[in-house]
């Protein structure tokens, strides 16, 4: 098949796919081995071309291969927020396609494809409640998380207020290297001149590269730093709890999620075929078992994809012709 340009066609098809999973399917394609299968594939592509030619094209979006996400969920009983976003986008894509195709009676073969989709509305709703569009956990993903964030914010405000007063306090103003505060290992520290180290009570967390500045946590703010640290740890615990719960949902719905991935990839493959057909101005040419061929203005797809000038040819023969020499 490589001599006939099959590999180039497969690569061109893969370049139009919307998912790495579909990309793999495109490169692994082989020709149909019976007339019924070949004509069904042609009809599927023709239905998709008709949708692309309409004023309302299919709502296809990029979707990820979620198999590594599900594997991670099984192994760690935990997921990353951005992985949850990948699953959320896949389910949204499934939901959009089901709604789109259900409204169209002229594409029965494509309907059989979307009939395999299950958008898992309850899981999708939970994901949208917990994960934002940037792949971060929403502050209101749980009452406990919301409360922990509020308390951490209040603790930080109180700490910043105390530190702000220290900058105008004569006991610290001379010792300060600069008029700002920063953090080391999650704790607020002040930039203290190295020569003042023994005159300021506190814990040294770091020094500057030059050694002229030390980053110290004055004793006065240690309790406030402790409270802020406790609140931040609560936030992380709540986030891990939420991600663990989502991982459990992924494990429980693994079969359905993988089914959605397969069905979307099949639909995406047909979508890529239709787009490639339009790029090459290709036309549907049914195949029949009676050895009759009548091709009008036929062009070599490999030459088209390589951007070369193509001279169309009419090719026809009836059952009496057994050999054609090219």
C-alpha positions in Angstrom: 0.0 0.0 0.0 2.9 2.3 0.6 3.6 2.3 -3.2 0.1 3.7 -3.7 0.7 6.6 -1.3 -1.3 5.1 1.6 1.2 6.1 4.2 1.1 9.8 3.1 -2.7 9.8 3.1 -2.7 8.3 6.6 -0.2 10.9 7.9 -2.2 13.7 6.3 -5.3 12.3 8.0 -3.5 12.1 11.3 -2.5 15.8 11.0 -6.2 16.7 11.0 -7.1 14.7 14.1 -8.0 16.6 17.3 -6.7 14.0 19.8 -3.4 12.1 20.1 -5.6 9.0 20.6 -7.2 9.6 17.2 -3.8 10.3 15.7 -2.7 6.8 16.6 -5.8 5.4 15.0 -5.2 7.3 11.8 -1.6 6.0 11.4 -2.8 2.4 12.1 -5.6 2.5 9.4 -5.8 -0.3 6.9 -8.1 -0.6 3.9 -11.5 -2.2 4.3 -11.4 -5.9 3.1 -15.1 -6.2 2.0 -17.5 -4.2 -0.1 -20.0 -3.7 2.7 -17.4 -2.2 5.1 -15.9 0.0 2.4 -19.2 1.5 1.4 -20.2 2.0 5.1 -17.0 3.9 5.7 -17.6 6.0 2.5 -21.2 6.7 3.6 -20.0 7.8 7.1 -17.5 10.3 5.5 -20.2 11.5 3.1 -22.5 12.3 6.0 -19.8 14.2 7.8 -19.0 16.2 4.7 -22.6 17.2 4.4 -22.5 18.5 8.0 -19.3 20.4 7.2 -21.0 21.9 4.1 -23.9 23.1 6.2 -24.1 26.4 8.1 -23.8 24.6 11.5 -20.7 22.3 11.6 -20.2 19.7 14.3 -19.0 21.2 17.6 -15.7 19.3 17.6 -13.0 20.3 20.1 -9.6 19.1 21.0 -9.7 16.3 23.6 -6.9 14.5 25.4 -6.1 10.8 25.7 -7.3 10.2 29.3 -5.9 6.7 29.6 -2.9 7.9 31.6 -5.2 9.9 33.9 -7.3 6.8 34.7 -4.1 4.8 35.2 -2.8 7.4 37.6 -6.2 7.4 39.5 -6.0 3.6 39.9 -2.4 3.6 41.1 -2.4 6.6 43.4 -6.1 7.0 44.2 -5.4 10.6 43.5 -5.3 12.9 40.4 -3.9 16.3 39.5 -6.4 19.2 39.0 -5.3 19.6 35.4 -6.0 15.9 34.7 -9.5 16.4 36.1 -9.9 19.3 33.6 -8.9 16.9 30.8 -11.7 14.5 31.7 -14.1 17.4 32.1 -13.4 18.6 28.6 -13.8 15.2 27.2 -17.2 14.8 28.8 -18.2 18.3 27.6 -17.2 17.3 24.1 -19.3 14.1 24.3 -22.3 16.1 25.6 -22.0 18.7 22.8 -21.9 16.0 20.1 -24.8 14.1 21.5 -27.0 17.2 21.6 -25.8 18.2 18.1 -26.4 14.9 16.3 -29.7 14.1 18.1 -31.2 17.1 16.3 -30.3 15.8 12.8 -32.1 13.0 11.1 -30.0 13.1 7.9 -27.0 11.4 9.4 -28.1 7.9 10.6 -24.6 6.4 10.5 -23.2 9.2 12.6 -26.1 8.8 15.1 -24.9 5.2 15.7 -21.5 6.7 16.6 -22.8 9.2 19.1 -25.2 6.6 20.5 -22.2 5.1 22.2 -21.4 8.3 24.0 -22.3 8.7 27.7 -21.6 12.2 28.9 -22.0 11.1 32.6 -23.9 14.2 33.6 -23.6 13.6 37.3 -19.8 13.3 37.1 -19.5 16.2 34.7 -21.5 18.4 37.1 -19.3 17.4 40.0 -16.1 18.2 38.0 -17.5 21.6 36.9 -18.3 22.4 40.6 -14.8 21.5 41.8 -12.5 22.4 38.9 -12.2 25.8 37.1 -11.3 26.5 33.5 -7.6 26.9 34.3 -7.4 23.4 35.9 -7.4 24.7 39.5 -9.6 23.6 42.4 -12.4 26.1 42.9 -12.4 27.8 46.3 -16.0 26.7 46.9 -15.3 23.1 45.9 -16.3 22.1 49.5 -17.5 24.0 52.5 -14.4 22.9 54.4 -12.1 24.3 51.8 -13.9 27.6 51.6 -13.7 28.0 55.3 -10.0 27.1 55.4 -9.3 29.6 52.7 -11.2 32.3 54.5 -9.3 31.6 57.7 -6.0 31.6 55.9 -6.8 34.9 54.3 -7.7 36.4 57.7 -4.5 35.1 59.3 -2.4 36.6 56.4 -4.2 39.9 56.8 -3.4 40.0 60.5 0.2 39.0 60.0 0.7 41.6 57.3 -0.8 44.2 59.6 1.7 43.4 62.4 4.6 43.3 59.9 3.6 46.6 58.5 3.8 48.2 61.9 7.2 46.7 62.5 8.7 48.7 59.6 7.8 51.9 61.3 8.9 50.6 64.8 12.3 52.1 65.8 13.2 48.8 67.3 13.3 47.3 63.8 13.7 50.2 61.3 17.4 50.5 61.6 17.9 46.7 61.4 15.9 46.3 58.2 17.9 46.1 55.0 14.9 47.0 52.8 11.3 48.1 53.1 9.6 44.9 52.2 8.9 41.4 53.6 9.0 38.1 51.9 8.5 34.4 52.6 10.8 31.5 53.2 9.4 27.9 53.4 5.9 29.4 53.7 6.8 31.7 56.6 6.9 35.5 56.5 10.4 36.8 57.1 12.1 40.3 57.2 15.4 41.3 55.5 17.7 42.1 58.4 21.2 43.6 58.0 23.7 40.8 58.9 25.4 43.0 61.5 22.2 43.4 63.4 21.6 39.7 63.7 22.3 39.5 67.4 20.1 42.5 68.2 16.9 41.1 66.7 15.2 38.1 68.4 14.0 35.5 66.0 14.8 32.6 63.7 17.1 32.9 60.7 15.7 31.1 57.6 18.1 32.2 54.9 20.8 34.6 53.8 21.4 36.6 50.7 24.0 35.5 48.2 26.3 38.4 49.3 25.8 37.6 52.9 24.9 41.1 53.8 21.3 40.3 54.4 19.7 37.6 56.5 16.0 36.6 56.3 14.7 36.4 59.8 11.4 35.5 61.4 11.1 37.8 64.4 9.9 36.2 67.6 6.9 38.6 67.6 5.4 37.1 64.5 6.1 33.4 65.1 2.6 32.6 66.5 1.0 34.4 63.6 3.2 32.5 61.1 2.2 29.3 62.9 -1.5 30.0 62.5 -1.1 30.9 58.9 0.9 27.7 58.3 -1.8 25.6 60.0 -4.5 27.2 57.8 -2.5 26.6 54.7 -2.0 23.0 55.6 -5.8 22.7 56.1 -6.3 24.0 52.6 -3.9 21.5 51.1 -5.5 18.6 53.1 -9.0 19.7 51.8 -7.7 19.9 48.2 -6.1 16.4 48.5 -9.4 15.1 49.9 -11.3 16.6 46.9 -8.9 15.2 44.4 -9.0 11.8 46.0 -12.8 11.8 45.8 -12.6 12.7 42.1 -10.1 9.9 41.5 -12.6 7.5 43.1 -15.3 8.7 40.8 -13.0 8.1 37.8 -12.2 4.6 38.9 -16.0 3.9 39.4 -16.7 5.2 35.9 -13.6 4.0 34.1 -15.4 1.7 31.6 -17.8 4.5 30.6 -14.9 7.0 30.4 -12.9 4.8 28.1 -16.0 4.1 26.0 -16.4 7.8 25.6 -12.7 8.2 24.5 -13.1 5.4 21.9 -16.4 6.8 20.6 -15.0 10.3 20.4 -11.9 9.1 18.6 -14.0 7.2 16.0 -16.1 10.3 15.4 -12.9 12.4 15.2 -11.5 10.0 12.7 -14.6 10.5 10.4 -14.3 14.2 11.0 -10.7 14.2 9.9 -11.6 12.1 6.8 -14.3 14.6 5.8 -11.9 17.6 6.3 -9.2 15.8 4.2 -11.8 15.0 1.5 -12.8 18.7 1.3 -9.1 19.7 1.2 -8.5 17.4 -1.8 -11.9 18.2 -3.4 -12.6 14.4 -3.2 -15.9 12.8 -4.2 -17.6 9.7 -2.9 -17.0 6.8 -5.2 -19.0 3.7 -4.2 -17.4 0.3 -4.7 -19.2 -2.7 -6.1 -18.5 -6.4 -6.5 -19.3 -6.5 -10.2 -15.8 -5.4 -11.4 -17.3 -2.4 -13.1 -15.3 0.9 -12.7 -16.1 4.3 -14.0 -13.9 7.0 -12.6 -14.3 10.6 -14.0 -11.6 13.1 -13.6 -9.7 10.9 -11.2 -6.6 12.3 -9.5 -3.7 10.8 -7.6 -4.2 11.7 -3.9 -0.4 11.4 -3.3 0.3 14.0 -5.9 -2.4 16.3 -4.6 -1.0 16.1 -1.0 2.5 16.7 -2.2 1.3 19.9 -3.9 2.1 18.8 -7.4 0.2 19.6 -10.5 -2.2 16.8 -11.3 -3.7 15.9 -14.7 -7.1 14.3 -14.1 -7.9 11.1 -16.0 -11.1 9.2 -16.8 -10.7 5.5 -16.0 -13.3 2.9 -16.9 -13.6 -0.8 -17.5 -16.3 -3.4 -17.4 -16.2 -7.0 -16.1 -14.6 -8.2 -19.4 -11.4 -6.3 -18.6 -9.0 -8.3 -16.4 -5.9 -6.2 -16.6 -5.1 -2.6 -16.6 -1.5 -1.3 -17.2 -0.5 2.0 -15.5 
